[in-house]
Amino acid sequence: MTSAIVQPDVVSVRGQTDAARRPVLEARNVNVSRSNALVIEDASFTIYQGDYVGIVGPNGGGKTTLLMALLGVLPRDSGEVRLFGEPLERFRDWHLVAYVSQDAISFDADFPLSVRELVALGMANRGNLTRRLTGADWRVVDDMLGEVGMADLADDRIGHLSGGQKQRMFVAKALVRDPKILFLDEPVAGVDAVTQEKFYKMLNDLNIARGITICTVSHDLAAVFCRMSKVMCVNRLVNVSDVRDIDEPGEFLKKAYGEHFHFVFHRHECGGVFGSDRPVAP
């Protein structure tokens, strides 16, 4: 894992107030059904430039459904979604949006691609899939591999990677076209706790260095409250808050997990309750 991601001349926007930042994603009174059952009810929230959002909630609570509705993959019953101020139905600047799915790392391990070649696929243009990559394109690919700590594995076959390395590879693939918002759906499912922590730390560094907005579905509540700037609880209803505004995480989480839920914040590698290395408003 490289520490070169955080550049000293880059000022994070996460310490700024919401009023000082551009809304990137807005949902207003969004309702979504699946199989004739209401899964998301009256969701309203705003995600701003530079937010690092942890989307949490019990299994079956609607986290993936909400994500798919925000991206226009699933239809909404009612309500409005805006990306970068534009209604979702009229939004066309999809190069600003990147997505890493739950099953991204489920591929044929014998497929004959190197890490560098797979990440380069992220440079493909929807309007011209056959365009040959230029030297400048390959430099972007190599730079991104360096940013996610994969430069020394660039020529390895993708089937030789560990689960955590595969996830970092797909993040690099998603980011090579310099999107402004990145969605991830349970990106570290099935990997060990140490690898999860390294992965969320990598996202944290990318968020700070690039100012990219990140929204990730996660079951690691300690990482959410330590690393991330905003938490979104989803269990049919959607509750969103800045982490720094939550005095009692357990009480906030009960809105999604129920009154029986108890959250114990263990000592986390980032240091301190809620993470001492996370920028906060002055």
N, C-alpha and C positions, 0 to 999 in steps of 0.2 A: 504494500500500500504506500503510494507516494504521498508526501506532504506538500508537494509543489503546487497543489490545486489552488490554495489560498494565496492570492497575490497581494502584496502590501499596498499597492496603489488602487485597489478595488474597494469601494465603500459599499457595504451592505445596505440594502433598503429595508431590512427587517427591523431596524430600530426606529424607523419613521412611523408617524401616525398614519392610520388608514386614509385620512383626509389628504395627506401629502402624496399618496400613491395612486396609480392608475388601476381602476377595476379591470381585472382580467376575465373573471367568470362571474356571472350574476344569474341567480335563480330566483324566480318570483312565483310563489303559489303553485309549485310543480307537483302534480299527481301522476303516478305511474302505476299501471296494473300489469300483472302477468297471470295468464290462465284465469282471467276474470276475477282475480283477487287484488285488492289495492295493496301495493307493496311500499310505495312512497307517498306520504300524505302531506300536502300543503307545505312543501319545502321551500324556504326562502333564506337566502344567504348571499354574501358577496366575498369573493376571493380576490385579493389584491396582488399587484406586482411584487414579487419577492417573497410571498408567503410560502411556508413549508408546512403543508397540511397533512396531518395524520387522520385518516378516515377509519373509525373503529366502530365496533358493535358486535353483537352476537351473531353466530352463524345463522343464515337465513333471514337476517334483519333487513337486507336490501342494499348492502354496500355496492355490490357489483351492478345491481340493477340501476342504482342511482348514477354510477359512473357511466354506464352505457347510455342512459337517457341524456346525460350532460354532453355526450359526444354525438348524439343523434343516431346511435345504433339502434336503440329501442325507442318506440314512439311514446309520447307523453299523452295522458288523458287530457290534461289541461295545464295551464301555466306557461311561463316564458323562461327561456334560457338565452343569455347573451354571452358571446365570446368577443372580448376586446371591443365591447360596446355595440356589436352587431348582432341582431337576432339570429339565432342558430340556423333558421331556415334560409337566411340570405348570406350566411358566412361562407367565404370562399378561400380565405387565406390559411389553408390547412397546413402549410409549411410552418406555421407558428405553433402548431400543436403536435405533440409526440405522445405515443402510448406504448406501454409494455404490458402485455397480457399475462394472465395467470400461468398459461401453458407455454410461454415463450421458449423455455428451455427444454420442452418435450419435442426433440427432433431426432432424426435418424443419426445415431452416433457415428455411422460409417459414411455419412455424406462427405464427399471430398472437398471441403472448403477450409481455408485457413481462417484464423480469427480476423486477420486484416481484410480478407476478401469478404467475409460476412458483414463486418462493420461497414465496408464500402457500399454494400447494397442499400444502406440508408441514404446514400447520395442520389439514388434514382429519382428522377423527376416524373411525376404522374403523366405529364404531357409528352414525355420523350423517354421511355424506358430503355431505349437502345442507345442512348447517348454514351459515348466513350468518356471515361473519367480523365480529367486533365491532371497535370502534375500538381496544380494547386489543390484539386480535389483530394489527391492522395496525401498531400501534406496535412490537410484538415483531418483526414482519417487517422494519420499517425499521431497528430497532436492530441486528438480525443482519446486514443488508446493510452497515451501518456497520462492524461488527466484522470482516467479511471484506474490507473495502476496496472495496465495490461500491455505496456510497450514491449516487455521482455517475452511476451507470449504471442506476439503478432503473427509469427509464422507457424505456430502450432496448429494442428488440426482441431476443429471445434469439438470433435468427439472425445478429445483427451482432457478436456477441462473439468474442473470440479463444479459443483452446483453454484457456489458463490462466484466463481470466475465466469461462468456462463451468464449470470445475471449482470455482472459488470459489462460484459461484452454487449449484451442487448441494450443496456443503457447507453453505451457508446454509439451503437447503431442508431438509437433514437435521437441522439443529440448532434449528429454530424451536420445536420442542416440548420443548426442554431435555432431551434424552436424557443418560444418564450414561455410555454407551459408544458410540463411533463406529467402524465398520468401513469401510475403504476398500480396494478391490481395484485395484491399479495406477492410482491416481488421476491420475498425470501422464504416462501413456504417450503418446508422440507429440509432447510439447511440448519446447521448447528448455531447455538447462541453466539459464539464468538464471530462466526461469519456474518450473522445478522448485524451485530454491532458494527463491524467493519463496513458493511454495506450502507447502513444508515449514516455512518460518519462520512462516507464518500458522498452521499447525496447532500448532506449538510454542507460539505466543503464546496460542492458544485453550486448549491443554492447561494452561498455567500459570494463566491468568486464571480459567478455569471449573472447573479440577480434573477435566475430562472425560477419561475413559480413551479412548485412541486406538490402534487396531490397523490398520496399513496395510501392504499388500503393496507392496514397493518393489524396484527394481533399482539405486537410487542408494545404493551402500554407504557412500559418504562422508557423505551426508546422514543415514543411519541412525546411524553412529557419532558424528556431530557433534551432531545435533539430538535424538536419541531416547534414552530411558532404558533400554530393554530391546530385545534383539535375539532373534528366533526364526528359527533356521535349519531349513529344511524340504527334505528330499529323501528321502521315504518315512519316515525317522526324523525326529523333531523334537527339537531342542536349544534350550534357552532360557537366557539369562543376562542379568543387569544389565550394561549397557555398562561401568560403572565397575569391574566385577569382571574384565574381560577385559584381560589384559596384552598379549597378542599376537593382534590381530584376525585376522591371516592364518591362524594355527593353528586358531582357533575356526571360521572360515569353511570350512576344509578338511573339516569334518564334513559339510557339505552339498555343497560344490563339488568335492571330491576332492583328492588329494595334489598334483596338478599345479597347483593354484590358487595364485596369488600376489596378495596385496592390497597395493597401494601407496597410502597415505593422502596425498592431495594437499592443498595448502594450501586450506582451505575458508573461505568467507565468514564463517562463524560465529566463526572465530578459534580457533587452538590445536588440538592433537590431541585428539579426542573432544569439542571444543566448549567453550570457556571460559564461555559464557553459560548452560549447562545446569545447573540446580540439582543439587547432589550432597549426599550425606549428610555431616554434620559428622564 
